[in-house]
Amino acid sequence: MSSLFPQGVPTAPLAERMRPRSFEECLGQPALAATSPLMRTLDGGHVPSLLIVGPPGCGKTTVARLLAERTKLNFVAFSAVLSGVKEVREVVAQARELCASGGGGTLLFVDEIHRFNKAQQDAFLPHVEDGTIVLVGATTENPSFHVNAALLSRCLVVVLGPLESTALVELGQRALRDSERGIAGAVRLDDAAMTLLALGSHGDARAFLNRLEALVAAALAENPSVRTLGVDVVERLAAVKPAAHDRAGDEHHGQISALHKAVRGGDPDGALYWLARMLEAGEDPHYLLRRMTRMAAEDIGLADPVALTLAAAAVQGFDLLGRPEGDLLLAELAVYLATAPKSNAVYSAYSAVTKALRSGAVHPVPPHLRNAATPFMKQLGWGKGYQYPHDFDDAVVDQSYLPEALKGMRWYEPSPFGYEKEIHKRIEWWRKLIAERRVESAP
């Protein structure tokens, strides 16, 4: 620990120490920007009761604390998991006494407010209404379903999203530079390693900083002299944050498998459902774009070459637009892939080739396919006998491009779907021309 924390063992985790000390320090949340409704409201001198909605590690507790500091209100926090109406009444009584004695108002922060039932939530109503407390409730659930309509109508709803990987990377770099609260001077992560750690944190800043701290500690324990950590260290030592996608506990891989199968099976509605479910649950959009690009290559292939082009365009377009506008690009791509003609001919062919190679079909390049760049290479016979296709009618040559031991092997057979029908016609035409020329040249 001494090498990681030269000024002594910290009393709080890195994620706690690195909490933003002002709204200006908050990263990746448009709802907290200077021009946002919340900031405009605060600038106007009004302190609203809030419902902060967002996934774990997006900054809900931080917003509540910063709001109390900015407004000079007394901060009182408790969790709906551990507290009930009795505690609410006690806080309200203390708030009244404090206000009456000139001690100022009270901001009551209720974490996981959706855990309160209807009667418990009703207990807040009169005290929010008369201004005894400023209520700030935090929830990971949709308030339309989990917060009373009466309470919802009295609160400003602030929606926070999972942090983009770029924001997490900036947060990580900040922690590695901060000698007061962070772990400056311990090690550094190269860009690829920091990005990998960010992507694996699924938009959760708390999980990201906890993983960063644990990673650095583990790396220094393994090698005290290490100064730069790369992707290999992250893959080997960084704890993996599980990606839960709903309250029922569906696994990340199960849902991406369902999306892939819906696309492969030509069901645009199924594809949209699983895509939206993962996006709404906080899945990294870039991960979904990578997977759909793979679908374009694996299951559509050359039956529709445009699919891969659109997948690449969706990646570029999403990086330009961001969220939520960019989500539509993912939806359009999913529908296009699901409704495109399907072929796994290239996938199957490539798999067969790699299987052959791993089974020992590794042969030298035939001399006529080698490039004779020097006189010595020509003496070796390299390039001898090579026929330049453009010197022949139709640019077709009866010439093998495989090692002698594999001559005549055919791995790729185009499907009868989409553009591969044209590829099939072209290959058959070439084969016919070659067969005719063999007959013509026969003695």
C-alpha positions as CSV (number, residue, x, y, z in Angstrom):
1,M,0.0,0.0,0.0
2,S,2.9,2.4,0.7
3,S,3.9,2.6,-3.0
4,L,0.3,3.2,-4.1
5,F,-0.6,5.7,-1.3
6,P,2.7,7.5,-0.4
7,Q,0.9,9.9,1.9
8,G,-0.7,7.1,4.0
9,V,-3.5,4.6,3.7
10,P,-6.7,6.4,2.6
11,T,-9.9,6.1,4.7
12,A,-12.2,6.0,1.8
13,P,-12.2,4.2,-1.6
14,L,-11.0,6.1,-4.7
15,A,-14.5,6.5,-6.0
16,E,-15.5,8.3,-2.8
17,R,-12.4,10.5,-2.7
18,M,-12.8,11.5,-6.3
19,R,-16.4,12.7,-6.0
20,P,-16.8,16.0,-7.9
21,R,-16.6,19.0,-5.6
22,S,-18.7,21.2,-7.9
23,F,-21.1,20.8,-10.7
24,E,-18.4,22.0,-13.1
25,E,-16.3,18.9,-12.2
26,C,-19.1,16.6,-13.2
27,L,-18.4,14.7,-16.5
28,G,-20.6,13.4,-19.2
29,Q,-24.0,14.5,-17.9
30,P,-25.9,17.0,-20.1
31,A,-28.5,17.3,-17.4
32,L,-25.9,19.0,-15.2
33,A,-24.6,21.4,-17.9
34,A,-24.8,25.1,-17.2
35,T,-27.7,25.6,-19.6
36,S,-29.7,22.7,-18.3
37,P,-33.1,23.2,-16.7
38,L,-31.7,22.3,-13.3
39,M,-28.9,24.8,-13.4
40,R,-31.2,27.5,-14.8
41,T,-33.6,26.8,-11.9
42,L,-30.8,27.1,-9.3
43,D,-29.5,30.3,-11.0
44,G,-32.9,31.8,-10.6
45,G,-32.8,31.3,-6.8
46,H,-35.3,28.4,-6.6
47,V,-34.4,25.2,-4.9
48,P,-36.6,22.4,-6.2
49,S,-37.3,19.0,-4.9
50,L,-35.8,16.5,-7.2
51,L,-36.1,12.9,-8.4
52,I,-32.8,11.8,-9.9
53,V,-33.1,8.9,-12.2
54,G,-30.2,6.9,-13.5
55,P,-28.2,3.7,-13.4
56,P,-25.6,2.9,-10.6
57,G,-22.5,5.0,-10.6
58,C,-23.9,7.9,-12.7
59,G,-23.7,10.5,-10.0
60,K,-27.1,10.6,-8.2
61,T,-25.7,10.9,-4.7
62,T,-23.1,13.4,-5.9
63,V,-25.8,15.7,-7.3
64,A,-27.6,15.6,-4.0
65,R,-24.5,16.6,-2.0
66,L,-23.5,19.3,-4.5
67,L,-27.1,20.7,-4.4
68,A,-26.9,21.0,-0.6
69,E,-23.5,22.7,-0.7
70,R,-24.6,25.1,-3.4
71,T,-27.8,26.0,-1.6
72,K,-26.3,26.0,1.9
73,L,-29.0,23.5,3.1
74,N,-28.3,21.0,5.8
75,F,-27.7,17.6,4.2
76,V,-29.5,14.6,5.7
77,A,-29.3,11.2,3.9
78,F,-30.8,7.9,4.4
79,S,-31.6,4.8,2.4
80,A,-35.1,3.6,1.7
81,V,-33.8,0.1,2.1
82,L,-33.0,0.6,5.8
83,S,-35.4,3.4,6.8
84,G,-39.1,3.9,7.1
85,V,-41.9,6.4,8.0
86,K,-40.6,6.6,11.6
87,E,-37.2,8.0,10.4
88,V,-39.0,10.3,8.0
89,R,-41.0,11.8,10.8
90,E,-37.8,12.2,12.9
91,V,-36.0,14.0,10.1
92,V,-39.0,16.3,9.5
93,A,-39.2,17.2,13.2
94,Q,-35.5,18.0,13.3
95,A,-35.9,20.1,10.1
96,R,-38.7,22.1,11.7
97,E,-36.6,22.8,14.9
98,L,-33.5,23.7,12.9
99,C,-35.4,26.1,10.7
100,A,-37.2,27.7,13.7
101,S,-33.9,28.3,15.4
102,G,-32.4,30.0,12.4
103,G,-30.3,27.0,11.4
104,G,-31.4,27.0,7.8
105,G,-33.4,24.5,5.7
106,T,-32.8,20.8,5.2
107,L,-32.2,18.8,2.1
108,L,-33.3,15.2,2.6
109,F,-31.7,12.8,0.3
110,V,-33.5,9.4,0.0
111,D,-31.5,6.8,-1.9
112,E,-33.5,4.1,-3.7
113,I,-36.7,6.0,-3.1
114,H,-38.5,3.5,-5.2
115,R,-38.2,1.0,-2.4
116,F,-40.7,2.9,-0.4
117,N,-44.3,1.8,-0.8
118,K,-47.2,4.2,-1.6
119,A,-48.0,4.9,2.1
120,Q,-44.3,5.6,2.8
121,Q,-44.0,8.0,-0.2
122,D,-47.2,9.7,0.9
123,A,-45.5,10.7,4.1
124,F,-43.3,13.1,2.2
125,L,-46.1,15.0,0.5
126,P,-47.1,17.6,3.1
127,H,-43.5,18.4,4.1
128,V,-42.5,18.9,0.5
129,E,-45.6,20.9,-0.1
130,D,-45.0,23.4,2.8
131,G,-41.3,23.6,2.2
132,T,-40.1,22.0,5.5
133,I,-37.7,19.9,3.5
134,V,-36.3,19.9,0.0
135,L,-36.6,16.2,-1.1
136,V,-34.0,14.7,-3.4
137,G,-34.9,11.1,-4.2
138,A,-32.6,8.8,-6.2
139,T,-33.8,5.8,-8.1
140,T,-32.5,3.4,-10.8
141,E,-36.1,2.7,-11.8
142,N,-38.6,4.5,-14.0
143,P,-40.4,7.0,-11.7
144,S,-43.5,6.7,-13.8
145,F,-44.0,3.2,-12.4
146,H,-42.3,3.4,-9.0
147,V,-43.0,6.9,-7.7
148,N,-46.4,8.2,-6.7
149,A,-47.9,10.5,-9.2
150,A,-48.6,13.1,-6.5
151,L,-45.0,13.1,-5.4
152,L,-43.8,13.0,-9.0
153,S,-45.8,16.1,-9.8
154,R,-44.0,18.0,-6.9
155,C,-40.5,17.2,-8.1
156,L,-38.3,18.2,-11.0
157,V,-37.1,15.0,-12.7
158,V,-33.4,14.9,-13.6
159,V,-32.3,12.0,-15.8
160,L,-28.7,10.9,-15.7
161,G,-27.3,8.4,-18.1
162,P,-24.4,5.9,-17.9
163,L,-21.1,7.7,-18.6
164,E,-19.7,7.4,-22.1
165,S,-16.3,5.7,-22.2
166,T,-14.6,9.0,-23.1
167,A,-15.9,10.6,-19.9
168,L,-14.7,7.6,-17.8
169,V,-11.3,7.8,-19.5
170,E,-11.1,11.5,-18.5
171,L,-12.1,10.7,-15.0
172,G,-9.4,8.0,-14.8
173,Q,-6.8,10.3,-16.0
174,R,-7.9,12.9,-13.5
175,A,-7.5,10.4,-10.7
176,L,-4.0,9.5,-11.9
177,R,-3.1,13.2,-11.9
178,D,-4.6,14.1,-8.5
179,S,-2.0,13.9,-5.7
180,E,-4.5,15.1,-3.0
181,R,-7.5,12.7,-3.6
182,G,-6.3,10.4,-6.3
183,I,-3.4,8.1,-6.9
184,A,-0.9,10.4,-8.7
185,G,2.6,9.1,-9.0
186,A,1.7,5.4,-8.7
187,V,1.5,4.3,-12.3
188,R,-0.1,5.4,-15.6
189,L,-2.3,3.5,-18.0
190,D,-1.8,3.8,-21.7
191,D,-4.7,5.0,-23.8
192,A,-5.8,1.6,-24.9
193,A,-5.7,0.2,-21.4
194,M,-7.7,3.0,-19.9
195,T,-10.3,2.7,-22.7
196,L,-10.6,-1.0,-22.2
197,L,-11.1,-0.5,-18.4
198,A,-13.7,2.2,-19.2
199,L,-15.6,0.0,-21.7
200,G,-15.7,-2.8,-19.2
201,S,-17.3,-0.5,-16.6
202,H,-20.5,-0.1,-18.5
203,G,-20.9,3.6,-17.8
204,D,-20.6,3.2,-14.0
205,A,-18.1,5.8,-12.7
206,R,-18.0,4.2,-9.2
207,A,-17.3,0.8,-10.6
208,F,-14.7,2.3,-12.9
209,L,-12.8,4.1,-10.2
210,N,-13.0,1.0,-7.9
211,R,-11.7,-1.2,-10.7
212,L,-8.9,1.3,-11.4
213,E,-7.8,1.5,-7.8
214,A,-7.8,-2.3,-7.5
215,L,-6.0,-2.7,-10.8
216,V,-3.2,-0.3,-9.8
217,A,-2.9,-2.0,-6.4
218,A,-2.7,-5.5,-7.9
219,A,-0.2,-4.4,-10.6
220,L,2.1,-2.8,-8.0
221,A,1.8,-5.8,-5.7
222,E,2.8,-8.0,-8.6
223,N,5.7,-5.7,-9.8
224,P,6.5,-2.7,-7.6
225,S,8.7,-1.2,-10.3
226,V,6.0,-1.1,-13.0
227,R,5.2,2.4,-14.2
228,T,2.9,1.9,-17.2
229,L,0.0,-0.6,-17.5
230,G,-1.1,-1.9,-20.9
231,V,-4.1,-3.8,-22.2
232,D,-2.6,-7.1,-21.2
233,V,-2.4,-6.0,-17.5
234,V,-6.1,-4.8,-17.6
235,E,-7.2,-8.1,-19.2
236,R,-5.3,-10.1,-16.6
237,L,-5.8,-8.2,-13.4
238,A,-8.9,-5.9,-13.7
239,A,-12.0,-7.2,-12.0
240,V,-14.9,-7.6,-14.4
241,K,-18.1,-5.6,-13.7
242,P,-21.1,-7.7,-14.4
243,A,-23.5,-6.2,-16.9
244,A,-27.0,-6.7,-15.5
245,H,-29.7,-5.8,-17.9
246,D,-32.9,-6.0,-15.9
247,R,-34.3,-6.8,-12.5
248,A,-34.9,-10.4,-13.5
249,G,-31.2,-10.9,-13.8
250,D,-30.9,-11.7,-17.6
251,E,-27.3,-12.1,-18.5
252,H,-25.5,-9.8,-20.9
253,H,-24.5,-12.6,-23.2
254,G,-28.0,-14.0,-23.2
255,Q,-29.5,-10.8,-24.5
256,I,-26.8,-10.2,-27.2
257,S,-27.4,-13.8,-28.3
258,A,-31.1,-13.1,-28.6
259,L,-30.4,-10.0,-30.7
260,H,-28.0,-11.9,-33.0
261,K,-30.5,-14.7,-33.4
262,A,-33.4,-12.3,-34.2
263,V,-31.2,-10.6,-36.9
264,R,-30.2,-14.0,-38.3
265,G,-33.8,-15.2,-38.3
266,G,-35.1,-12.1,-40.2
267,D,-37.2,-10.8,-37.3
268,P,-36.9,-6.9,-37.2
269,D,-39.3,-6.7,-34.3
270,G,-37.3,-9.1,-32.2
271,A,-34.1,-7.3,-33.1
272,L,-35.5,-3.9,-32.1
273,Y,-36.8,-5.3,-28.8
274,W,-33.5,-6.8,-27.7
275,L,-31.6,-3.8,-28.9
276,A,-33.8,-1.3,-27.1
277,R,-33.8,-3.5,-23.9
278,M,-30.0,-3.4,-23.8
279,L,-29.7,0.3,-24.6
280,E,-32.2,1.3,-22.0
281,A,-30.5,-0.8,-19.4
282,G,-27.2,1.0,-20.0
283,E,-25.3,-1.2,-22.4
284,D,-22.4,0.4,-24.2
285,P,-23.7,1.4,-27.7
286,H,-20.3,0.8,-29.2
287,Y,-20.4,-2.8,-28.0
288,L,-23.8,-3.2,-29.8
289,L,-22.4,-1.6,-32.9
290,R,-19.4,-3.9,-32.9
291,R,-21.7,-6.9,-32.5
292,M,-24.0,-5.8,-35.3
293,T,-21.0,-5.3,-37.6
294,R,-20.0,-8.9,-36.9
295,M,-23.6,-9.9,-37.8
296,A,-23.3,-8.1,-41.1
297,A,-20.2,-10.1,-41.9
298,E,-21.2,-13.4,-40.4
299,D,-24.8,-13.8,-41.3
300,I,-25.3,-11.5,-44.3
301,G,-21.9,-11.5,-45.9
302,L,-21.8,-11.0,-49.6
303,A,-25.5,-11.6,-50.0
304,D,-25.8,-7.9,-49.3
305,P,-22.4,-6.1,-49.3
306,V,-24.1,-2.9,-48.3
307,A,-24.9,-4.3,-44.9
308,L,-21.2,-4.0,-43.8
309,T,-21.0,-0.5,-45.3
310,L,-24.1,0.6,-43.3
311,A,-22.6,-0.9,-40.1
312,A,-19.5,1.2,-40.5
313,A,-21.5,4.2,-41.3
314,A,-23.6,3.7,-38.2
315,V,-20.5,3.6,-36.0
316,Q,-19.3,6.9,-37.6
317,G,-22.7,8.5,-37.3
318,F,-23.2,7.5,-33.7
319,D,-19.8,9.0,-32.8
320,L,-21.0,12.2,-34.4
321,L,-24.5,12.3,-32.8
322,G,-24.0,10.7,-29.4
323,R,-27.0,9.8,-27.3
324,P,-30.0,9.8,-27.4
325,E,-30.1,10.8,-31.1
326,G,-27.6,8.2,-32.2
327,D,-29.7,5.4,-30.8
328,L,-31.9,5.7,-33.9
329,L,-28.9,4.7,-36.0
330,L,-28.5,1.5,-34.1
331,A,-32.2,0.8,-34.6
332,E,-32.1,1.4,-38.3
333,L,-29.0,-0.9,-38.6
334,A,-30.7,-3.6,-36.6
335,V,-33.8,-3.5,-38.9
336,Y,-31.7,-3.4,-42.1
337,L,-29.6,-6.4,-41.0
338,A,-32.7,-8.4,-39.9
339,T,-34.4,-7.8,-43.3
340,A,-31.4,-8.2,-45.5
341,P,-30.8,-11.5,-47.5
342,K,-28.7,-13.9,-45.5
343,S,-25.6,-15.9,-46.3
344,N,-22.9,-17.4,-44.2
345,A,-20.9,-18.7,-47.2
346,V,-17.9,-16.5,-46.5
347,Y,-18.0,-17.3,-42.8
348,S,-18.2,-21.0,-43.5
349,A,-15.4,-20.8,-46.1
350,Y,-13.1,-18.9,-43.8
351,S,-13.8,-21.3,-41.0
352,A,-13.0,-24.3,-43.3
353,V,-9.7,-22.7,-44.4
354,T,-8.6,-22.0,-40.8
355,K,-9.5,-25.5,-39.8
356,A,-7.4,-26.9,-42.7
357,L,-4.5,-24.7,-41.6
358,R,-4.7,-25.9,-38.1
359,S,-4.8,-29.5,-39.3
360,G,-1.4,-29.0,-41.0
361,A,-2.3,-27.7,-44.5
362,V,0.6,-25.2,-44.3
363,H,2.5,-25.1,-47.6
364,P,5.1,-22.8,-49.1
365,V,4.1,-20.2,-51.7
366,P,4.4,-21.7,-55.2
367,P,7.3,-20.1,-57.1
368,H,5.1,-18.7,-59.9
369,L,3.1,-16.7,-57.3
370,R,6.2,-15.1,-55.7
371,N,7.4,-11.7,-56.7
372,A,10.9,-11.7,-58.1
373,A,12.1,-8.3,-56.9
374,T,15.9,-9.0,-57.4
375,P,18.0,-10.9,-60.0
376,F,18.8,-13.5,-57.4
377,M,15.1,-14.2,-56.9
378,K,14.7,-14.7,-60.6
379,Q,17.5,-17.2,-60.5
380,L,15.5,-19.1,-58.0
381,G,12.6,-19.3,-60.4
382,W,10.4,-16.9,-58.5
383,G,7.6,-15.5,-60.8
384,K,8.5,-17.9,-63.6
385,G,5.4,-19.1,-65.4
386,Y,3.1,-16.5,-63.8
387,Q,0.3,-15.4,-66.2
388,Y,-0.9,-11.8,-65.9
389,P,-4.7,-12.0,-66.2
390,H,-5.0,-8.6,-68.0
391,D,-3.0,-9.9,-70.9
392,F,-5.7,-12.4,-71.7
393,D,-9.2,-12.1,-73.1
394,D,-11.8,-11.6,-70.4
395,A,-9.0,-11.3,-67.9
396,V,-9.4,-15.0,-67.0
397,V,-6.4,-17.4,-66.8
398,D,-6.2,-21.1,-66.2
399,Q,-3.8,-20.8,-63.3
400,S,-3.7,-22.1,-59.7
401,Y,-3.4,-19.7,-56.8
402,L,-3.1,-22.4,-54.2
403,P,-0.1,-24.6,-53.1
404,E,0.2,-27.7,-55.3
405,A,-1.0,-29.9,-52.4
406,L,-4.3,-28.0,-52.3
407,K,-4.8,-27.5,-56.0
408,G,-8.5,-27.7,-56.9
409,M,-9.8,-27.1,-53.4
410,R,-13.0,-25.1,-53.2
411,W,-14.0,-23.6,-49.9
412,Y,-16.2,-20.7,-50.9
413,E,-19.5,-21.6,-52.6
414,P,-21.8,-18.6,-53.0
415,S,-25.4,-18.9,-51.7
416,P,-28.3,-18.4,-54.1
417,F,-29.4,-15.3,-52.2
418,G,-29.0,-11.5,-52.8
419,Y,-25.8,-10.4,-54.5
420,E,-24.2,-13.8,-54.1
421,K,-26.4,-14.9,-57.0
422,E,-24.3,-12.6,-59.2
423,I,-21.1,-13.9,-57.6
424,H,-22.2,-17.4,-58.3
425,K,-22.9,-16.5,-62.0
426,R,-19.4,-14.9,-62.3
427,I,-17.5,-17.8,-60.8
428,E,-19.4,-20.3,-63.0
429,W,-18.6,-18.2,-66.1
430,W,-14.9,-18.2,-65.2
431,R,-14.9,-21.9,-64.6
432,K,-16.6,-22.5,-68.0
433,L,-14.1,-20.3,-69.8
434,I,-11.2,-22.1,-68.2
435,A,-12.7,-25.5,-69.1
436,E,-13.2,-24.5,-72.7
437,R,-9.6,-23.2,-73.0
438,R,-8.3,-26.5,-71.5
439,V,-10.1,-28.3,-74.3
440,E,-8.8,-26.0,-76.9
441,S,-5.2,-26.3,-75.7
442,A,-5.4,-30.1,-75.4
443,P,-3.2,-32.0,-77.9
